[in-house]
Amino acid sequence: MGLGKLEGCAVNVSDKGLNIVENHLSQFGDDAANSAMIARLKASQAAGQSVARAEAVFYTHELSEATK
């Protein structure tokens, strides 16, 4: 799977960013896949780890959509 500009990059997840993403996704109702990804982002953040690959793409994509 091609990740475009995020290929080989790591992204730091912030409280502010997570709040923006969660608020944005809340408009779509409950979705198991989105909830699972949010849980993965939170776990990485709690462990002090940056995210990469699918998590980074999801996080940056949803942030971008939420802030258009």
Salt bridges, closest charged atoms under 4 A:
GLU7 OE2 - ARG53 NH1 3.83
GLU22 OE2 - LYS42 NZ 2.97
GLU55 OE2 - ARG40 NH2 2.37
GLU62 OE1 - HIS24 NE2 3.27
GLU65 OE1 - HIS24 NE2 3.07
GLU65 OE2 - HIS61 NE2 3.06
